[in-house]
Each structure stands twice: as structure tokens, then as C-alpha cells.
């Protein structure tokens, strides 16, 4: 939710999904889950047909409501998109990176040399947490990250990549 610069990633493509599942992003990390049904599927489940461990207790629902209000603000989403563009540009400047893909603050990149696992491990040792997906290094920074924090992360990543090249 909000990670790509839109409330839901489907908005980038002009499609309306029949079903959308929400969890961690809805609750800002609190345990909650939700399902949004489109017109085509809205009658699939009836009251009482499905239960959920994290369906929403009052405290978590209050937290999710606060997150949803913040994440859905146009200025907040615009800032996420802008910071994502900045991060993508900074990554593309690194000569060891082959290709950057993704939207907003959900990015990944492939390397010219080395492995994603090696970069993630060495980055963690240097204080930068990264994720991997096979040959891709994944970045999922907090939506409230600042450009200064992005620059610090890029500096760490650059040193790691220089040590591998």
C-alpha cells in the first residue's frame, strides 16, 4: 500500500482488480489482513463463511485507519513516487549495476558482477539491509525515508559494490 507511489499498484496500469488482499501495509506492520472485492466478486463470500486470525481487533483497526489516512494522502503518495525516482536514479549511476526495475520505493537491481546474496550479506555487515530474489537485489525502504538516508544507503552500497568489482 502506497509503496509504488499510488495507494495500490494496480492504479499504475488502469486496471480494477476483482480481488485485492491487504496486510502488513494496511496496518503499518501491525497484524491485520483485509480483502477488497470488486463488483464481479463481491458476492463470493457471505457473512460467517470466512474467519481470520488477523481480521482486525479494535486496537489494530484503529492503527490501520491511521495508516490508511496517511498513506492515501496525495502529497504523501507523491513524495513516495519522487523519492522512488530519486533512489532509482542514484542506483542507475552505479557502474556495477546492470539494470534497475520497479516502481516507487519497491525497486530491484541486477549486477554486472557478483551475486545478490553476496551484496546483501556484505551490505548487512556495513549497516545496510537489503533483500534478494534469485539474482536480483531488492530494496524496500520505509515510505518515510529521507533523501539524506537514501544517500547514506547508496554510499554504503557503492563501497560494497566497489569491493566486489
C-alpha positions as semicolon CSV with decimal commas, in nm:
position;residue;x (nm);y (nm);z (nm)
1;X;0,000;0,000;0,000
2;X;0,149;0,326;-0,115
3;X;0,492;0,174;-0,185
4;X;0,476;0,236;-0,560
5;X;0,358;0,597;-0,530
6;X;-0,009;0,501;-0,569
7;X;-0,234;0,362;-0,298
8;X;-0,250;0,030;-0,488
9;X;-0,004;-0,070;-0,761
10;X;-0,290;-0,159;-0,998
11;X;-0,359;0,215;-1,033
12;X;-0,041;0,250;-1,243
13;X;-0,193;0,024;-1,507
14;X;-0,551;0,148;-1,524
15;X;-0,698;-0,183;-1,417
16;X;-0,955;-0,259;-1,149
17;X;-0,876;-0,591;-0,981
18;X;-1,153;-0,834;-0,895
19;X;-0,987;-0,909;-0,559
20;X;-0,714;-0,732;-0,362
21;X;-0,560;-0,866;-0,043
22;X;-0,405;-0,628;0,210
23;X;-0,200;-0,700;0,518
24;X;0,123;-0,553;0,654
25;X;0,098;-0,226;0,457
26;X;-0,255;-0,166;0,583
27;X;-0,151;-0,189;0,945
28;X;0,189;-0,026;0,918
29;X;0,338;-0,356;1,035
30;X;0,061;-0,438;1,284
31;X;-0,106;-0,777;1,234
32;X;-0,412;-0,717;1,018
33;X;-0,549;-0,859;0,697
34;X;-0,827;-0,747;0,466
35;X;-0,976;-0,842;0,131
36;X;-1,127;-0,594;-0,113
37;X;-1,379;-0,740;-0,357
38;X;-1,467;-0,581;-0,690
39;X;-1,815;-0,582;-0,835
40;X;-1,756;-0,914;-1,013
41;X;-1,661;-1,097;-0,692
42;X;-1,842;-0,904;-0,420
43;X;-2,091;-1,186;-0,352
44;X;-1,835;-1,470;-0,336
45;X;-1,813;-1,472;0,044
46;X;-2,107;-1,416;0,275
47;X;-2,100;-1,318;0,642
48;X;-1,965;-1,604;0,852
49;X;-1,809;-1,802;0,566
50;X;-1,452;-1,697;0,636
51;X;-1,260;-1,626;0,955
52;X;-0,927;-1,461;1,009
53;X;-0,671;-1,465;1,285
54;X;-0,570;-1,112;1,191
55;X;-0,905;-0,989;1,064
56;X;-0,898;-0,689;1,287
57;X;-0,924;-0,634;1,658
58;X;-1,026;-0,279;1,762
59;X;-0,673;-0,163;1,850
60;X;-0,518;-0,286;1,526
61;X;-0,812;-0,147;1,325
62;X;-0,756;0,195;1,483
63;X;-0,388;0,174;1,386
64;X;-0,478;0,066;1,032
65;X;-0,719;0,357;0,999
66;X;-0,440;0,600;1,094
67;X;-0,203;0,436;0,841
68;X;-0,465;0,438;0,568
69;X;-0,542;0,806;0,622
70;X;-0,172;0,894;0,595
71;X;-0,083;0,664;0,308
72;X;-0,377;0,776;0,096
73;X;-0,286;1,147;0,114
74;X;-0,195;1,266;-0,239
75;X;0,107;1,463;-0,110
76;X;0,239;1,156;0,075
77;X;0,200;0,934;-0,232
78;X;0,363;1,198;-0,450
79;X;0,659;1,214;-0,209
80;X;0,694;0,833;-0,222
81;X;0,698;0,843;-0,603
82;X;0,951;1,127;-0,603
83;X;1,182;0,954;-0,354
84;X;1,150;0,633;-0,553
85;X;1,256;0,816;-0,868
86;X;1,549;0,967;-0,681
87;X;1,657;0,628;-0,549
88;X;1,627;0,469;-0,893
89;X;1,838;0,745;-1,048
90;X;2,104;0,707;-0,778
91;X;2,115;0,329;-0,833
92;X;2,144;0,372;-1,210
93;X;2,452;0,591;-1,154
94;X;2,644;0,300;-1,000
95;X;2,856;0,135;-1,272
96;X;2,837;-0,212;-1,111
97;X;2,458;-0,222;-1,151
98;X;2,326;-0,371;-1,473
99;X;1,954;-0,289;-1,458
100;X;1,714;-0,128;-1,211
101;X;1,345;-0,218;-1,216
102;X;1,035;-0,146;-1,009
103;X;0,814;0,142;-0,908
104;X;0,835;0,396;-0,630
105;X;1,006;0,256;-0,323
106;X;0,980;-0,103;-0,441
107;X;1,292;-0,146;-0,652
108;X;1,532;-0,418;-0,751
109;X;1,852;-0,436;-0,946
110;X;2,075;-0,689;-1,116
111;X;2,452;-0,684;-1,103
112;X;2,722;-0,692;-1,367
113;X;2,946;-0,894;-1,129
114;X;2,890;-1,077;-0,805
115;X;2,572;-1,225;-0,663
116;X;2,272;-1,071;-0,497
117;X;2,335;-1,285;-0,186
118;X;2,694;-1,162;-0,163
119;X;2,590;-0,797;-0,194
120;X;2,313;-0,840;0,064
121;X;2,548;-1,010;0,313
122;X;2,828;-0,754;0,275
123;X;2,580;-0,467;0,288
124;X;2,432;-0,601;0,612
125;X;2,782;-0,615;0,763
126;X;2,822;-0,248;0,664
127;X;2,486;-0,148;0,815
128;X;2,254;-0,157;0,511
129;X;1,976;-0,415;0,500
130;X;1,882;-0,542;0,153
131;X;1,668;-0,826;0,029
132;X;1,726;-1,071;-0,254
133;X;1,514;-1,255;-0,508
134;X;1,731;-1,503;-0,700
135;X;1,976;-1,286;-0,899
136;X;1,809;-0,959;-0,801
137;X;1,887;-0,732;-0,506
138;X;1,563;-0,584;-0,369
139;X;1,514;-0,254;-0,190
140;X;1,201;-0,186;0,016
141;X;1,287;0,116;0,230
142;X;1,033;0,274;0,464
143;X;0,791;0,508;0,291
144;X;0,910;0,788;0,521
145;X;1,276;0,755;0,419
146;X;1,452;1,086;0,353
147;X;1,681;1,173;0,063
148;X;1,965;1,202;0,314
149;X;1,900;0,845;0,428
150;X;1,886;0,731;0,066
151;X;2,223;0,898;0,006
152;X;2,373;0,723;0,312
153;X;2,245;0,390;0,189
154;X;2,380;0,450;-0,161
155;X;2,722;0,538;-0,016
156;X;2,731;0,207;0,174
157;X;2,613;0,015;-0,132
158;X;2,872;0,185;-0,351
159;X;3,156;0,080;-0,117
160;X;3,024;-0,277;-0,109
161;X;2,997;-0,293;-0,487
162;X;3,346;-0,148;-0,533
163;X;3,481;-0,423;-0,308
164;X;3,317;-0,690;-0,524
165;X;3,411;-0,550;-0,867
